[in-house]
């Protein structure tokens, strides 16, 4: 049962990410997210990196209180959020934005589709007219672009 909770939360986080990215990060918290689009920050960190802290706090609280309650469902909800956050960091920051040069020349169609969809998202420098707000689920047109070319 606990594995199902972790998996379900991980999957649900994709929808939550889309909503948070579109309506919060491109909404009232654009002040933190803007430098991720216009590259106005100086140095290795962006104001956008504060979102890691913001999203980690509820996960940490769920892990802590769930562990205190003899590893209740709260713990496994927090674990699902944490695993999604780790996946987000590795795919978004390391793979897509190449904060570490890994898989930069991949020919994997799925990874190419993720990278292309994210590039479409970043072609808009302002907070309006965005597209591709998700993370691991990519619109079908990007899958077709790379899977049909093989």
Secondary structure by P-SEA (a helix, b strand, c coil): caaaaaaaaaaaaaaaaaaaaacccccccccccccccccccccccccccaaaaaaaaaaaaaaaaaaaacccaaaaaaaaaaaaaaaaaaaaccccccccccccccccaaaaaaaaaaaaaacccccccccccccccccaaaaaaccccc
